Each structure stands twice: as structure tokens, then as C-alpha cells.
């Protein structure tokens, strides 16, 4: 969660209109947009695409830097 902005990461995703947005078979959850759902055989590139989309739009449109908690191997 971005500390400087005073709002949660899920709220940032919602403000960007990305709740339920999907790339391939990966989707920001409809119920809680801070989760990414595998709709079936989602590829890592699709999950990463959602993350990168949220991060880049949050920075460019809201001036908020999102940092994922995921460790990539």
C-alpha cells in the first residue's frame, strides 16, 4: 500500500477503473481488486502485465508509486 498517498493499493486500482480488468486469463478480482485471479491457465506474462499496467497508470495518472510485495524468481 502506498504510504504517501493515504489510500490503499486496491483503492488505486479502483480509481484507475481496473477492477475486473483482464489480460489473457489473469484478472484483477471483481470482489477485491488487490487480488489477481487465474481464470484458468493464466501465464506469468499476463499476471505481470496486469501489475505493470497498474503501476504505470498509477504513476502517470495519479502520481502514486505502487510497489509490489511479490518476489520474482
Buried (B, 14 or more C-beta within 10 A) or exposed (E): BBEEBEBEBBBBBBBBEBBEBBBBBBBBBEEEBBEBBEEEEBEEEBBBBBBEBBBEBBEEEBEBEBEEEEEEE
